[in-house]
């Protein structure tokens, strides 16, 4: 996995294979990421999955909204602003992030191997690891709360000896952009554009900080799964979760979408850019035609306002196409003119 070193205060996430310390044996990384793996789509309908109805999509009416923010708590260098009118056509979006159960159905049907499985390691938050595994796993210099763990993948989220058992309704993690695109194509869907994602996350509200309004915990009610306490040493889990939460946790936003803030970062189709004037037309923007990293949105259960309050709806960051980690997942979209099995649409 390869990507630039994180910028100061960038995100609680490592970006791809950020430089690891010499405290332990270095982990392997390919010289260059390979093309996205091809997937043979079986000529069968997708397996049914038990509640919650993780394949349910919400139809969004589309229209013009104000994208971005000039937020005093934001990160201007991330290209959160300027605030600009953007119009998106009506589309469908998964009500939930893709779950472990759903991704397992995809892997079983296709034999798909994720980037983390192929490369042989992935990033895991140090606090989730056994002491002996923490000691032997190297860490990025600028984000030492992460460990590069051999054998970590969606099947073993905390590395060897762990599994996703009991977390079938939690979002799948350790998934790269390549993996998310492959799943979406199998499911007859695509990844949402960044503009679609933000329009959806806002839930019909205009220029609010979160999907439910401007206050993080209105009337003391927790509305998302983020780090509570002192990052990165103490998470009180006051919102009910120390790690990921089920995909249907908390109240949905005004469009009926769950966990658009916190829980896991979500991949978008767009290449990363901060030059919105040239990269994004005002109608159905799809980002620049090429780039070195893809947009991820929404923040995760590891975000905390002392370092990475990117669970705001306008917040954004990026990762390499083969990047990801223990807090990165995705949900899928579909244009209204795409029937089941169309797969792909106008974007990834």
PyMOL commands that set and color helices and strands:
alter all, ss='L'
color gray80, all
select helices_A, chain A and resi 76-78+100-110+115-119+126-128+131-136+177-186+194-202+218-220+276-279
alter helices_A, ss='H'
color red, helices_A
select strands_A, chain A and resi 57-60+63-67+84-88+91-94+121-125+146-150+190-191+229-230+234-235+265-271+294-297+316-319+328-329+332-335
alter strands_A, ss='S'
color yellow, strands_A
deselect
rebuild
show_as cartoon
